[in-house]
Each structure stands twice: as structure tokens, then as C-alpha cells.
Amino acid sequence: MSRTGNLKIKLFMDGAEIASIRRAVAEMPVIKGFTTNPTLMRKAGITDYGTFAREAIAVVGKLPISFEVFSDEFDEMEREGRVIRGWGGNTYVKIPVTNTRGESAAPLIKKLSADGIALNVTALMTLDQVRTVRDALAPKTPAIISIFAGRIADTGVDPVPLMAEAKRMLKGRPEIELLWASPRELLNLFQAEEVGCDILTATNDVLAKLPLVGKDLGDYSLDTVKMFYNDAKAAGYRL
């Protein structure tokens, strides 16, 4: 069995292209859920949020899928969140940890979670944020805390100790799943598994590397040499 076959962590796809979501559902049993966000939707050319979301929900069936609110005012976030939840399916409402003014979304998180709405609280990068969100979430209501470990690493900070501590902070709250977001390489999948994360979400460019897991490094070296040779030959380089 491959290393991915032995993993306990759930692998989610992060994206906003219906064709890719449909293909993952049909051909990639390793994918256990889906996430998206306004940036990915804009990149995919989505103009009608509701139409896209309803189609995606129909495609994924019983698998979890997260859709994000996009207002900057908490009362409007609440309205949008309730609309999103009304679409049905195994849908999680994504709420950013703060608005653009840096004001905590904790009161809104507490209100929606208490009403039984499954939340995916997103864009966390500090342990103080994890503590605040954990305390705002209602016991027994399913929730995901998404820490952007890849962006933490972009600042030169190793995210592994932070993710491990976040997992310890969530002990005794089995309804809250810890998600490693924005992975930069497939190694992050195994790092997330090692520290006990429940979910890792990745875009297609990272997921495309799954067939490389377990590949013989000698063979991979030879493949790389052949790639350089073939590209130089195709370019017609001469000295």
C-alpha cells in the first residue's frame, strides 16, 4: 500500500472549477471533501456565486464542501452565512477570523455555531486566534479551524510546532477539526499527518504530485536528466 493509502488525515481539494470537482468525485477516492474561496472563484471566472455553489453541492453529494462569506460587515456576513447554509448538502460556512479592519469575528462565530451552523473559520495564523475561535465555537456543532500553515512558512517560520500546539489546544473538542491550509509541497501532507491535523486542503497543482509519492529517487533523478536533455534538444540549442 502507498504512503497515501496509510494516511489517517483527510485530503480535501481546494478550487472552484466544476470540471475538476466532478473529476475528483469520480476518479479520486482519496479526496474526502472540498473547499473554495472568493479568490479561487474569481480566478476560475465564476460570476454567479449561488449558481456555482448549488452545482458544486450537487456534484459532491454527501462530501463536505465549504463556501465563504464575502462581506466585511458582520451583520451582512451573518446574512450571507445563513443563505449559504440554506443551500443544503454537507455545507460548511467559511467565516474569516477577522474582517479587513482586524476586528474579531468571534461574536459572529459564537452566534452561528450556537444555532447549529457548521463553520469553517479561515485565515488563522496565530495560536491566540486558535484559542479565541475554539472558545467561541459551540460544543457538538461541527466546525473546522483552518490555519494557513503555508503562508506561515512563507514568512520564514516553521509551521509544524504551531500546528502541533494548535492540535493540543483542541484536545477534548472532537467536533472541531484542524485543517492545514495553503500547502506549498506534498511533504506538507505528511507533516500535517504527523502532528495530528484532521484535514489538509490542496489545490490541483499540489494534488498533481500525488503519483510521485514513494517514487524511487534514482529513477526520479534520471527522469530529470532526460527532461533537461529533451528540452535542450527541442529548443535546438547549439554552442
N, C-alpha and C positions, 0 to 999 in steps of 0.2 A: 504494500500500500504506500502511496506517495506521502510526503510530509504534509501536504494539504489535506489528505484524507484522514490524518490522525489529529487534526486540529479540533479543539473544542470551541474556539471563538467563531462567531458568526460573521460571514463576509457579506457585506452589503455593496450594491452598486450605486455610485453617485453620478447622476447625469440627468438629462432632460430630453433624450431622443427616444421617441416611442419605438422606433425600429430596434434600437439597442436593448431596450427594456424587454420587448417581445422576444428577442433572440435569447436573452439571458434566461427568461422564464422557460423557454422551450428546450434550450441546449446546455444550460449551465446549472446543474443541480447544486453546485457549491454556493451559488448566490441565494441567500436566505432573506433578503429584503432590499429596499431601495430608499435612497434619499435624493433630494434635489434642493436647489436654492434659486433665488431670482437671478443670480449671476450666470449660472449654468443654463437657466431657461432663456435668458437674453441671448447668450452665445448660440443656443440651438435655434434661435429665430422664433421662439414662442411669443405670440401676441395676445392670445386669448387664454388667460390663466385657467379659468374654470373648465373650458373645453378640453385642454390638455390634461388637467388633473383627473377629470372623470374618465377619460380614455385610459390613462395610466392605471387608475384604480381597477378598471375592468380587466386590464391586461394582467396585472399582478395577482388577481384573485385574493386568496387568503393571506398572502405575504404582506408584511408591514411596509408602509411607504410613508415618507414624511414630506409635508408641504409647508413652506414658510410664509408667515405673515410679512407684509412689506411696508406697513405704515410706520411712522416714527412717534406717533402719539399712542399712549397705552389704551385709551378708550377705543380707538379705532383698531388697534391690534386685537383687542378683545372681540370686537365685532367680526373681524376677519377670521379669527381663530374659530369662532362658533360656526361661521359659514363653511370653513374648511372641514370641520368635524362633521357637518351635516351632509357632506358628500358620501359618507358611508365608507365601507371597506375597513380594512385594518389600518386606518389612517392616524398618523401622529401629526399634531400641530407643532411646527417649529417656531419657537419664540427666542429671539436673540437675548442674550444675558443682560444687555443694556440697550437703550436707544442711542441715537447718534450724539446725544448730549452727555452720555456716560451715566445716565440715571438708571438705577437698578430696576429690572423687570420683576423682581421678587414678589411685589404685591399682586401683580397680574398672574404670575405663575401660581401663586398660592390660591387665587380665586378660581382659575380654570381647573387646576388639579383637584381642588376640593369638589368641583362639580363633576368629577369623573372623566375629564377630558385628558386623553393620553397626550403627553407633551414630549417633544424633543427640544431641550433647551440647548441652544447652539452658540458657538463662538467663544466658549470659555477658554481661558489660558492661565488662570491662576488658581491656587488652592483656596484662597479666600472666596472666589466665585463659586467653587465647588461646594464649599460649606454653606454659603448663602442659599444656593439653589436647592441643595439637599434639604435644608431646614424648611424651605417653602413648599416642597412637594408633599402632597397628601399621602399618608400610608395607604397601601393597597391599590392606588391608582397607578397603572403602568406609566413609566417615564424613561427617557433616555437623556443622559448628560453627555453632550458632545464636546470633547476637548480637542482643540486644533493642535495636535502634537506636531504635525509637520511644520506649521507656522512657528511654533516654539523653537523647533530645531533650526529654522531659518535665521533666528536671532543669535545662533551660536550656543544655545542652551540645550543640553541633553534632556529630552522629554521623558525618558524612561523612569527616572526616580520620581518625577512629578506624577506620572500616570500610576505608578505603584502606590504612592501615598494616597492618591485620589481613590483608588480601589479600596484601600484600608479605611478611608473615611466613609465609604458607603457600606461597610460591614453592618449587617443587621437590617439592611434595606433591600431585600431581594427584588422588590418591584422596580428598582432603579437600575438600569443597565448603563454601563460605562462604555462610551464609544470613542475609539481613536480615529480622529478625523484628519483629513488632508495628508495622507501618507505620501512620501516622496519616492519610495522604493519598496520592493516586495519584502525586503528584510523587515520593514516595519510590521508586517503581518505577524511574523514570528516573535518580534519584540512585544507586540501587544498581547499575544497569547501568553508569553512568559510572565508578564506582570498581572495577568488575570482579567484583562479587558474582556467585555462580553461581545463587543462588536468592533469591526473595522470596516469603514466605508471607503471605497476607492473608485476613482474614475477609470474609464476604459484604457487609458494609456498604461496605468499600473496593472490592471487586470490582465492585459495582453501579455504580461510577463509570466503568468502562472505556469505555462508549459515549460519554463526554464527551471522551475523548482526541481532540485535533485539532478540536474544535468551535470555530466562529467566535465570537470573544469579543463581537462586536457582537450576534450572534444570541442569545448566552447572556445578555447584558445585557437585551435585550428580553424574553426568557423570564422573567427575574427580575422585571422590572417588571410583567409580566402576572400573575405569581404573587401579588405583593403586592396588586394591584388585585382579582383574583378572590377572594382570601381575605378582604379587607375587605368586598367586596360580599356574599360568602356569610355573613359574620358579622353583616351588617345594621348596620354602624356608621353613626352619624349625629352631626353636630355642630350 
